[in-house]
Amino acid sequence: MFGCDEYRRLSRRQFLTVGAAGVLTLPQVLQAAERGRASGRSSPPEMNAIFLWLGGGPAHLDLFDPKPEAVAEVRGEFRTIPTSLPGCRVSEVLPHTARQMHRVTLIRSVTHNIGSHAPGSLYLLTGNRPLPSLKYPTYGAVVTKETKAAPDVPPFVAVPFEPGESPGAGYLGVAYNSFSVNADPQAANFSVRAISLPDGTTVERVGRRTSLLHRLDRTFPSSSPLAPGGRGAGGEGDETLAGLDRFQQQAYDIVRSPRARRAFDLGLERASLRQRYGRTTFGQSCLLARRLVEAGCRFVTVNTTGWDTHGQNFKLLNEKLVPPVDQGLSALLEDLEVRGLLASTVVLLVGEFGRTPKINKSAGRDHWPYSMFALLAGGRLPRGMVYGATDAGGERPKDQPVLPDDVAATFYKALNLDPKKEYRSPTGRPIQIIHDGKPIPEILS
């Protein structure tokens, strides 16, 4: 976030190019989107996505895969409760989400063998097992490349910020990176860099600066060596600079767009609805995600961290970590449904791995990638489905094992995207969006 004084020191050109130097990259995103549309591809109806990331590795046994019949050092301190889906029980720390289980697909048999945060996160954030020689793009980067957002809102937003282990757009290039809000939606002074203008600085004032820059650009055309990036008459940079100006203008249109400004303005929501989501960072991030997809944004990442509970697992889950997610997730699913958006929005909740079935000496659980969960909802995904199961101790899948690659392929398919579509790396190497995974047929039947 910039303070007001910092905003006032920004020139108009700095204001428009803040993404190139920082996080917004709107001109590049718009330019890339046009390249995709120019390819003439046809596609099925485009969907929205909200990706909820639980960074650190949530404890599957203490959330969505409880084992009440297991020995005490496995089952833990929490009891189970019934849900709106007959026969499905979850942890007692999820009372709000329990009432929404008839709307979701819960996969209890996700498994892999990477027990370290960084590579595990890369795996679950992209759907591809990480390679030292290639950086795969996140889900949001692929959706940004493949779909068209509303013309006056950012196509891909991360709230409050992109996950720390995220590879960003990877081999696709920075044009497909997210617009990272980098601000807490729960804060009383919440505003968004390059969307909210500083006190005393109006859109009209920026518009006057735009006109001034245009006059300067006519005085010093791109062919002039005095122009920014000028390469002389007929230089190869002329066309690029002209195109950049056009996409910067589109980015400026987004910055001054009433729709974008409204979408980020949580103060326009009823106080009762904000309370329903929870006056927490996660809850208000979920509410902002709903507002963004409603305004035409295609992909929103909501990032929450702290799930690496090696010690005091039950205290942390019960008092700090779970309540905001329980309330925010349930409100999001219900609100999307009420507004008719759930049919066109796919929600995915996941972390990088699960946690050890056996409780350690610090009342915590350690890294355990061999069993974990993924929760999906929306679009044409089935409602009220539990897919797969782990053994009696929650150690490994006992049937229907699912790799992260399969979760990713299912996610993309639910978004009407082909997970086997080939891209080209900067060196010309053909790369499938998801290399090994396949959509789960029982879920997408």
C-alpha atoms as one frame of an Amber mdcrd trajectory, in Angstrom:
protein
   0.000   0.000   0.000   1.162   3.518  -0.730   0.465   6.281   1.750  -1.223
   9.447   0.519   2.055  11.361   0.306   3.605   8.569  -1.738   0.634   8.637
  -4.119   1.010  12.391  -4.624   4.643  11.936  -5.587   3.716   9.484  -8.353
   3.765  10.915 -11.839   1.008   9.976 -14.236   3.322   7.625 -16.142   4.463
   6.008 -12.888   0.844   5.647 -11.880  -0.079   3.810 -15.045   2.999   1.609
 -15.053   2.949   0.708 -11.357   2.150  -2.834 -12.393   5.250  -3.094 -14.552
   7.390  -2.088 -11.598   5.244  -3.754  -8.959   2.331  -6.132  -8.982  -0.442
  -4.880 -11.256   0.901  -5.598 -14.787  -2.469  -4.688 -16.283  -1.102  -3.481
 -19.639   0.744  -6.773 -20.096  -2.308  -8.804 -19.088  -4.495  -6.936 -21.566
  -1.935  -7.362 -24.313  -1.700 -11.087 -23.680  -5.465 -11.449 -23.593  -5.739
  -9.860 -27.009  -3.118 -12.231 -28.406  -5.226 -15.129 -27.150  -8.412 -13.770
 -28.718  -6.588 -13.114 -31.989  -5.804 -16.808 -32.247  -9.416 -17.334 -33.280
 -10.002 -20.175 -30.843 -13.538 -21.170 -29.974 -14.391 -22.351 -26.495 -17.309
 -23.451 -24.328 -18.915 -20.985 -21.909 -16.339 -19.346 -19.698 -16.457 -19.893
 -15.962 -15.182 -18.045 -12.907 -12.982 -19.558 -10.221 -12.262 -18.851  -6.570
  -9.205 -20.663  -5.242  -8.892 -20.878  -1.449  -5.357 -21.692  -0.312  -4.593
 -23.019   3.202  -0.834 -22.534   3.268   1.169 -24.715   5.646  -0.740 -27.981
   5.342  -4.137 -28.315   7.068  -4.733 -31.324   9.330  -7.097 -33.565   7.373
  -8.036 -35.703  10.398  -9.110 -32.660  12.393 -11.181 -31.090   9.619 -12.813
 -33.070   6.813 -11.574 -36.651   7.402 -12.117 -37.403  11.100 -11.510 -40.867
  12.536 -13.695 -41.041  15.667 -13.106 -44.776  16.100  -9.310 -44.532  16.013
  -7.086 -44.593  19.090  -6.765 -41.337  21.027  -3.326 -40.413  19.680  -4.807
 -40.503  16.171  -8.374 -39.247  16.522  -7.308 -36.171  18.485  -9.340 -33.872
  20.703 -12.253 -32.969  18.446 -15.566 -34.753  18.198 -17.496 -35.131  14.933
 -20.803 -33.584  13.925 -23.374 -34.496  11.260 -23.677 -32.395   8.126 -26.339
 -31.421   5.597 -25.094 -34.373   3.531 -26.542 -37.569   5.056 -23.854 -39.966
   6.234 -21.063 -37.381   6.073 -19.544 -36.183   9.317 -16.874 -33.531   9.812
 -15.008 -32.073  12.750 -16.975 -30.133  15.348 -14.831 -27.067  14.589 -16.660
 -26.734  11.225 -20.277 -26.054  12.287 -20.990 -23.500   9.521 -19.423 -25.550
   6.745 -21.267 -28.644   7.983 -24.495 -26.935   6.887 -23.124 -26.457   3.371
 -21.855 -29.960   2.645 -24.838 -30.698   0.390 -23.340 -28.130  -2.002 -19.805
 -29.522  -2.266 -17.680 -32.354  -3.611 -15.250 -33.534  -0.937 -12.263 -35.639
  -2.011 -10.799 -37.500   0.953  -8.188 -39.562  -0.880  -5.733 -37.042  -2.324
  -2.192 -38.363  -1.992   1.386 -37.589  -3.003   4.879 -38.001  -1.561   6.352
 -34.486  -1.298   6.529 -33.594   2.375   8.332 -30.249   2.115   6.490 -26.929
   1.981   8.093 -25.302  -1.045   7.892 -28.171  -3.567   4.605 -29.383  -2.088
   3.116 -25.930  -2.571   4.392 -25.740  -6.139   2.710 -29.081  -6.786  -0.689
 -28.110  -5.379  -0.644 -24.560  -6.740  -0.058 -25.733 -10.309  -1.233 -29.334
 -10.525   2.154 -30.426 -11.850   4.954 -32.130  -9.961   7.713 -29.490  -9.751
  10.752 -29.741 -12.007  14.061 -27.899 -11.569  14.139 -27.066 -15.262  10.617
 -25.671 -15.667   8.356 -23.374 -13.695   4.706 -24.301 -14.239   2.039 -21.565
 -14.055  -0.592 -21.319 -11.351  -4.237 -22.069 -12.053  -5.053 -18.384 -12.191
  -2.404 -17.687 -14.818  -3.795 -20.398 -17.082  -7.379 -19.198 -16.631  -6.252
 -15.643 -17.415  -4.656 -16.855 -20.641  -7.641 -18.954 -21.666 -10.588 -16.703
 -20.788 -11.767 -13.159 -21.317 -12.579 -10.994 -18.297 -14.785  -7.926 -18.266
 -12.948  -5.096 -20.047 -12.797  -2.810 -17.017 -11.820  -5.107 -14.123  -8.559
  -6.986 -13.470  -8.878 -10.559 -14.803  -6.911 -12.282 -11.992  -6.725 -11.014
  -8.416  -4.941 -12.386  -5.325  -6.299 -11.448  -1.893  -4.633 -10.305   0.315
  -1.580 -11.434  -1.682  -0.293 -14.292  -3.809   0.882 -17.355  -1.787   4.531
 -17.017  -0.833   5.545 -20.216  -2.623   3.611 -19.366  -5.776   5.508 -19.638
  -9.077   3.274 -16.946 -10.555   2.698 -17.291 -14.272   5.764 -19.521 -14.653
   6.731 -20.200 -18.241   3.697 -18.254 -19.504   5.410 -14.992 -18.586   4.611
 -12.083 -16.301   1.692 -10.972 -18.470  -0.441 -13.581 -16.718   0.546 -12.797
 -13.142  -2.139 -11.867 -10.639  -3.013  -8.391  -9.484  -2.055  -8.831  -5.829
  -4.154  -6.583  -3.575  -1.433  -6.432  -0.883  -3.895  -5.054   1.650  -6.144
  -6.518   4.327  -9.833  -6.309   3.312 -10.752  -6.351   6.989  -8.775  -3.185
   7.751 -10.810  -0.050   8.428  -8.738   1.894   5.877  -8.727  -0.853   3.235
  -7.894   0.448  -0.221  -6.229  -1.029  -3.263  -3.095   0.303  -4.892  -3.734
   1.763  -8.349  -7.492   1.271  -7.982  -8.142   3.649  -5.080  -6.877   7.131
  -5.775  -5.230   9.182  -3.024  -7.114  11.834  -1.099  -7.286  14.949  -3.206
  -6.357  13.153  -6.423  -9.336  12.702  -8.721  -9.727  10.632 -11.837 -10.191
  13.912 -13.695  -6.796  15.121 -12.463  -5.161  11.926 -13.713  -7.031  12.445
 -16.976  -5.478  15.903 -17.370  -2.064  14.355 -16.805  -2.931  11.817 -19.512
  -3.639  14.606 -21.977  -0.385  16.316 -21.049   1.590  13.108 -21.619  -0.067
  12.668 -25.006   1.007  16.168 -25.987   4.559  15.412 -24.842   4.528  12.152
 -26.773   3.523  14.039 -29.933   6.355  16.501 -29.330   8.829  13.650 -28.814
   7.485  10.764 -30.953   8.691   7.230 -30.460  11.030   7.634 -33.426  12.929
  10.309 -31.533  15.972   9.261 -29.550  14.654  11.636 -26.854  11.470   9.616
 -26.411  11.303   7.006 -23.641  12.658   3.818 -25.206  13.161   5.578 -28.534
  15.377   3.765 -31.015  15.456   6.215 -33.861  13.288   6.476 -36.966  12.015
   3.168 -38.159  13.412   1.368 -35.116  12.049  -2.010 -34.205  10.681  -0.577
 -30.952   8.119   1.691 -32.690   5.372  -0.881 -33.018   5.967  -2.270 -29.549
   5.804   1.175 -27.956   2.635   2.042 -29.847   1.039  -1.166 -28.664   2.209
  -0.571 -25.111   0.579   2.871 -25.146  -2.696   1.299 -26.237  -2.649  -1.320
 -23.497  -1.596   1.270 -20.931  -4.661   3.251 -21.946  -6.825   0.183 -21.358
  -5.147  -0.278 -17.988  -5.914   3.349 -17.208  -9.530   2.708 -18.153  -9.608
  -0.076 -15.571  -8.036   2.135 -12.922 -10.718   4.782 -13.414 -13.525   2.272
 -14.041 -16.532   2.756 -11.762 -17.166  -0.980 -11.937 -13.661  -1.851 -10.709
 -13.826   0.738  -7.948 -17.229  -0.550  -6.843 -16.054  -4.156  -6.911 -13.247
  -3.392  -4.469 -15.448  -1.258  -2.210 -16.598  -3.580   0.569 -18.341  -0.656
   2.231 -21.120  -1.044  -0.324 -22.147  -4.357   1.258 -24.753  -4.621   3.991
 -23.232  -4.741   7.466 -25.195  -7.937   8.162 -23.670  -9.707   5.153 -20.159
  -8.619   6.100 -20.844 -10.038   9.545 -22.094 -13.274   7.980 -18.741 -13.709
   6.211 -16.924 -12.843   9.439 -15.034  -9.651  10.197 -11.727 -11.407   9.630
  -9.119 -11.186   6.898 -10.215 -14.510   5.409 -13.923 -13.759   5.684 -13.679
 -10.348   4.051 -11.333 -11.765   1.411 -14.024 -14.287   0.482 -16.600 -11.516
   0.284 -14.267  -9.505  -1.938 -13.771 -12.591  -4.123 -17.523 -12.859  -4.626
 -17.763  -9.162  -5.493 -14.935  -9.491  -8.008 -16.373 -12.463  -9.902 -19.745
 -10.741  -9.869 -18.086  -7.743 -11.537 -16.446  -9.880 -14.247 -13.096 -10.980
 -12.781 -12.356 -14.544 -13.883 -10.079 -15.843 -11.122  -9.555 -14.878  -7.491
  -7.036 -16.476  -5.136  -7.755 -16.119  -1.416  -4.647 -16.903   0.581  -4.472
 -17.786   4.268  -1.408 -19.100   6.084  -0.396 -20.573   9.440  -1.553 -24.175
   8.992   1.861 -25.674   9.798   0.756 -26.902  13.241   3.736 -28.888  14.546
   2.800 -27.799  18.064  -0.492 -26.983  19.810  -2.412 -28.212  16.777  -5.814
 -28.390  18.465  -5.544 -25.053  20.249  -4.469 -23.287  17.060  -7.158 -24.908
  14.947  -9.944 -24.302  17.447  -9.074 -20.774  18.523  -7.345 -19.185  15.537
  -7.221 -20.999  12.210 -10.521 -22.775  11.607 -13.236 -20.305  12.710 -12.478
 -17.683  10.004 -12.308 -20.352   7.282 -15.414 -22.142   8.523 -17.454 -18.944
   8.532 -15.994 -17.424   5.367 -16.245 -20.597   3.263 -19.821 -21.334   4.282
 -20.911 -17.742   3.655 -19.220 -17.752   0.256 -20.965 -20.937  -0.888 -24.348
 -19.731   0.356 -23.941 -16.240  -1.091 -22.844 -17.533  -4.501 -25.886 -19.804
  -4.549 -28.339 -17.062  -3.545 -26.983 -14.737  -6.227 -27.092 -17.376  -8.952
 -23.302 -17.363  -9.280 -22.471 -20.853  -8.031 -23.449 -22.427 -11.352 -20.838
 -20.290 -13.131 -18.155 -20.260 -10.418 -15.945 -23.170  -9.345 -14.500 -23.066
  -5.829 -11.439 -25.094  -4.815 -10.123 -25.319  -1.231  -6.790 -27.077  -0.663
  -3.359 -26.910   1.014  -0.022 -28.486   0.113  -0.390 -31.678   2.186  -2.094
 -33.187   5.222  -0.627 -33.884   8.642   0.550 -36.987  10.477  -2.144 -39.257
  11.844  -0.206 -39.686  15.074  -0.047 -36.680  17.383   3.491 -35.689  18.364
   4.868 -34.837  21.829   4.102 -31.136  21.304   0.383 -31.809  20.796   0.907
 -31.149  17.107   0.894 -32.998  13.833   3.790 -33.027  11.374   3.934 -33.057
   7.554   2.059 -35.907   5.888   1.525 -35.812   2.104   0.257 -39.396   1.853
  -3.308 -38.415   2.703  -5.052 -35.045   2.412  -8.333 -33.552   1.242  -9.567
 -31.239  -1.499 -12.956 -29.545  -1.456 -14.656 -28.369  -4.640 -17.995 -26.754
  -5.373 -19.889 -25.005  -8.129 -20.204 -25.215 -11.872 -21.267 -28.642 -13.091
 -19.568 -30.435 -10.217 -21.846 -32.806  -8.319 -23.394 -31.529  -5.137 -23.232
 -33.572  -1.993 -20.505 -36.054  -2.987 -17.755 -37.617  -0.907 -15.169 -39.227
  -3.158 -12.550 -41.641  -1.875 -11.632 -42.638   1.650  -8.572 -43.206   3.787
  -7.825 -46.225   5.947  -8.893 -46.525   9.589  -5.891 -44.509  10.781  -6.060
 -41.808   8.112  -2.629 -42.779   6.852  -3.270 -43.537   3.180  -6.153 -43.883
   0.729  -7.922 -47.216   1.038  -9.717 -46.694  -2.274  -9.931 -44.253  -5.180
  -6.517 -42.570  -4.696  -6.283 -39.151  -6.331  -3.082 -37.315  -7.264  -2.848
 -33.511  -7.150  -2.530 -33.715 -10.928  -5.985 -35.323 -11.065  -7.478 -32.644
  -8.823  -6.035 -29.992 -11.133  -7.298 -31.709 -14.279 -10.753 -32.007 -12.706
 -10.664 -28.339 -11.699  -9.758 -27.224 -15.215 -12.371 -29.480 -16.785 -15.011
 -28.039 -14.464 -13.935 -24.631 -15.777 -14.517 -25.869 -19.353 -10.783 -25.826
 -20.077  -8.783 -28.648 -21.637  -6.087 -29.749 -19.162  -4.216 -31.469 -21.991
  -3.964 -28.400 -24.181  -0.390 -27.721 -25.273   1.471 -24.476 -24.763   4.963
 -23.564 -25.873   7.726 -22.602 -23.488   9.879 -19.561 -24.349  12.300 -21.998
 -25.992   9.562 -23.583 -28.087   9.146 -26.724 -26.006   5.598 -28.157 -26.131
   4.065 -28.420 -22.650   0.648 -29.702 -21.654  -1.213 -27.603 -19.080  -1.413
 -30.685 -16.840   1.185 -33.256 -17.763   0.113 -36.390 -15.885  -3.324 -35.848
 -14.367  -6.715 -36.853 -15.705 -10.158 -35.530 -14.779 -11.915 -37.817 -12.318
 -14.739 -39.361 -14.391 -17.010 -40.155 -11.445 -16.969 -36.487 -10.463 -17.442
 -35.100 -13.960 -19.868 -37.720 -15.283
